[in-house]
């Protein structure tokens, strides 16, 4: 059945959220803060590792960097448009609406939880390639593996950041579902280079999220207004 992988992935996220929210009730506030900082450091290094793995290359026996201009223009253009549209304000309204429906108390972390987990579980080669495989051949094995990983991630974040994590199931379902449904049409355009560059910029955004989580009492970068940076590599590869 085509689409079963995304359905299983979404259910795993919801189950992980539920378990995390249940565990959260028994965790002291001081421990929640410590765990949140620990997850921030983990996310920070996941983002840095993913970024450097695609940014650093060996050429003629020397270590060189690549994709610097793509990074600069993606962040510059994406942030400029995002600030004009004010994406983060719209996400905050969506988060506030969902918070009221879910009767969540952790208002200050709700939107952060939503944006953080959405990026982590949606941006990556497994999401794109897994959804394409599901749509083209009905092979959802990669998405089942991703479902297990996402369930654990959501459980941990829900136990520290609260109910905002639950909302991430919606963009995951829409994002992977659309790729699956449109797989036969978009697969010729989604080259390996394009997927790698999308993941490259995505890992930079994940790094920024790690900074926000780790230093949440000192700095807050409006990563929501940078989300359109992910579109720049797509446009670049379509017209290049």
C-alpha positions as CSV (number, residue, x, y, z in Angstrom):
1,X,0.0,0.0,0.0
2,X,1.5,3.3,-1.1
3,X,1.7,5.8,1.7
4,X,1.9,3.3,4.5
5,X,5.4,4.4,5.4
6,X,4.3,8.0,6.1
7,X,1.3,6.8,8.0
8,X,3.5,4.5,10.2
9,X,6.0,7.4,10.6
10,X,3.3,9.8,11.8
11,X,1.8,7.3,14.2
12,X,5.3,6.6,15.6
13,X,5.8,10.4,16.2
14,X,2.4,10.6,18.0
15,X,3.2,7.5,20.2
16,X,6.6,8.9,21.0
17,X,5.0,12.3,21.9
18,X,2.5,10.5,24.2
19,X,5.1,8.5,26.0
20,X,7.3,11.7,26.4
21,X,4.4,13.7,27.8
22,X,3.6,10.9,30.3
23,X,7.3,10.8,31.4
24,X,7.4,14.6,31.7
25,X,5.0,14.5,34.6
26,X,7.5,12.7,36.8
27,X,10.5,14.8,35.9
28,X,11.5,17.8,38.1
29,X,11.8,21.2,36.4
30,X,15.5,21.4,37.1
31,X,16.1,18.0,35.5
32,X,13.9,19.0,32.5
33,X,16.2,22.1,32.0
34,X,19.3,20.0,32.3
35,X,18.0,17.4,29.8
36,X,16.9,20.2,27.4
37,X,20.5,21.6,27.4
38,X,21.8,18.1,26.9
39,X,19.5,17.6,23.9
40,X,20.6,21.0,22.7
41,X,24.2,20.0,22.6
42,X,23.3,16.7,20.9
43,X,21.3,18.6,18.2
44,X,24.1,21.1,17.8
45,X,26.6,18.4,17.0
46,X,24.2,16.5,14.8
47,X,23.8,19.7,12.7
48,X,27.5,20.4,12.7
49,X,28.4,16.9,11.8
50,X,25.8,16.8,8.9
51,X,27.0,20.2,7.6
52,X,30.7,19.4,7.7
53,X,30.2,16.0,6.1
54,X,28.9,17.8,3.0
55,X,31.0,20.9,3.2
56,X,34.4,19.4,3.6
57,X,36.0,17.4,0.7
58,X,39.4,15.9,-0.1
59,X,40.8,17.2,-3.4
60,X,44.3,16.5,-4.6
61,X,45.2,15.3,-1.1
62,X,44.0,18.5,0.6
63,X,41.0,19.2,2.7
64,X,38.8,21.9,1.1
65,X,35.4,23.5,1.6
66,X,32.6,23.5,-0.8
67,X,29.1,24.9,-0.9
68,X,30.1,28.2,0.8
69,X,28.3,30.4,-1.7
70,X,25.2,28.2,-1.6
71,X,25.1,28.5,2.2
72,X,25.5,32.3,2.1
73,X,22.9,32.9,-0.6
74,X,20.5,30.3,0.9
75,X,20.6,31.9,4.3
76,X,20.6,35.4,3.0
77,X,17.7,35.1,0.6
78,X,15.7,32.7,2.8
79,X,16.1,35.0,5.9
80,X,15.3,38.1,3.9
81,X,12.0,36.7,2.5
82,X,11.2,35.0,5.8
83,X,11.6,38.3,7.7
84,X,9.4,40.2,5.3
85,X,6.7,37.5,5.5
86,X,7.5,37.1,9.2
87,X,7.1,33.3,9.2
88,X,7.9,32.9,12.8
89,X,5.0,35.1,13.9
90,X,2.7,33.0,11.8
91,X,4.2,29.8,13.4
92,X,3.6,31.4,16.8
93,X,-0.1,32.0,16.0
94,X,-0.4,28.4,14.8
95,X,1.4,27.2,17.9
96,X,-0.8,29.3,20.2
97,X,-4.0,28.0,18.5
98,X,-2.8,24.4,18.9
99,X,-1.7,25.1,22.5
100,X,-5.2,26.2,23.4
101,X,-6.7,23.1,21.8
102,X,-4.3,20.8,23.6
103,X,-4.7,22.7,26.8
104,X,-0.9,22.9,27.2
105,X,0.7,24.9,30.0
106,X,4.2,25.3,28.6
107,X,3.4,28.3,26.3
108,X,6.9,29.7,26.1
109,X,8.4,26.4,24.7
110,X,5.4,25.3,22.5
111,X,6.5,27.0,19.2
112,X,10.2,26.2,19.9
113,X,9.3,22.5,20.3
114,X,7.2,22.5,17.2
115,X,9.8,24.1,14.9
116,X,12.7,22.2,16.5
117,X,11.2,18.7,16.1
118,X,9.7,19.5,12.7
119,X,13.1,20.3,11.2
120,X,14.8,17.4,12.8
121,X,12.3,14.8,11.6
122,X,11.5,16.3,8.2
123,X,14.9,17.5,6.9
124,X,17.1,14.7,5.9
125,X,17.8,12.2,3.1
126,X,15.7,9.4,4.8
127,X,12.6,11.6,4.6
128,X,13.0,12.4,0.9
129,X,14.4,9.1,-0.4
130,X,12.1,7.0,1.8
131,X,9.0,8.9,0.6
132,X,10.1,8.5,-3.0
133,X,10.7,4.8,-2.6
134,X,7.2,4.4,-1.0
135,X,5.6,6.4,-3.9
136,X,7.5,4.7,-6.8
137,X,7.6,1.1,-5.7
138,X,5.6,0.8,-2.5
139,X,8.8,0.0,-0.6
140,X,8.3,1.7,2.8
141,X,11.1,-0.1,4.7
142,X,13.3,3.0,4.9
143,X,10.4,5.0,6.4
144,X,9.7,2.3,8.9
145,X,13.3,2.6,10.1
146,X,12.9,6.4,10.2
147,X,9.7,5.9,12.2
148,X,11.5,4.2,15.0
149,X,14.2,6.9,15.1
150,X,11.6,9.7,15.0
151,X,9.5,8.0,17.7
152,X,12.5,8.0,20.1
153,X,13.5,11.6,19.2
154,X,9.9,12.8,19.8
155,X,9.7,11.0,23.1
156,X,12.8,12.7,24.4
157,X,11.9,16.1,23.2
158,X,8.3,15.8,24.5
159,X,9.6,14.9,27.9
160,X,11.6,18.1,28.1
161,X,9.8,20.6,25.9
162,X,6.2,19.5,26.2
163,X,3.1,19.2,23.9
164,X,4.4,21.4,21.1
165,X,6.3,18.3,19.8
166,X,2.9,16.7,19.0
167,X,2.2,19.4,16.4
168,X,5.2,18.3,14.4
169,X,3.3,15.2,13.3
170,X,1.2,17.3,10.9
171,X,3.9,18.8,8.7
172,X,5.6,15.4,8.7
173,X,2.5,13.8,7.4
174,X,1.9,16.5,4.7
175,X,5.6,16.8,3.7
176,X,6.3,13.1,3.2
177,X,2.8,12.4,2.0
178,X,3.1,14.9,-0.8
179,X,6.5,13.5,-1.9
180,X,5.0,10.0,-1.9
181,X,1.9,11.1,-3.9
182,X,3.9,13.1,-6.4
183,X,6.9,10.7,-6.6
184,X,6.5,9.7,-10.2
185,X,6.3,13.4,-11.2
186,X,9.1,14.9,-9.1
187,X,11.6,12.1,-9.0
188,X,13.3,13.1,-12.3
189,X,13.9,16.6,-10.9
190,X,15.1,15.4,-7.4
191,X,18.7,14.7,-8.3
192,X,21.2,13.4,-5.8
193,X,23.0,16.8,-5.8
194,X,19.7,18.6,-5.1
195,X,18.8,16.2,-2.2
196,X,22.4,16.6,-0.8
197,X,22.2,20.4,-0.9
198,X,18.7,20.5,0.7
199,X,20.1,18.3,3.5
200,X,23.2,20.6,3.7
201,X,21.1,23.7,4.3
202,X,18.8,21.8,6.6
203,X,21.7,20.7,8.7
204,X,22.8,24.3,9.1
205,X,19.3,25.2,10.3
206,X,19.5,22.2,12.7
207,X,22.8,23.6,14.0
208,X,21.1,27.0,14.7
209,X,18.3,25.1,16.6
210,X,21.0,23.4,18.7
211,X,22.5,26.9,19.5
212,X,19.0,28.1,20.6
213,X,18.4,25.1,22.8
214,X,21.9,25.1,24.4
215,X,22.0,28.8,25.0
216,X,18.3,29.5,25.4
217,X,18.8,31.9,28.3
218,X,21.3,34.0,26.4
219,X,20.4,34.0,22.7
220,X,17.4,33.2,20.5
221,X,17.9,33.2,16.7
222,X,14.6,33.4,14.7
223,X,15.2,30.1,12.9
224,X,11.5,30.1,11.8
225,X,12.2,33.1,9.5
226,X,15.1,31.1,7.9
227,X,13.0,28.2,6.8
228,X,12.7,29.4,3.2
229,X,16.5,28.9,2.9
230,X,15.6,25.3,2.1
231,X,13.9,26.4,-1.1
232,X,17.0,28.1,-2.5
233,X,18.9,24.9,-3.4
234,X,15.8,23.6,-5.2
235,X,15.5,26.7,-7.3
236,X,19.3,26.7,-8.0
237,X,19.3,23.1,-9.3
238,X,16.1,23.6,-11.4
239,X,17.5,26.6,-13.2
240,X,21.2,25.6,-13.3
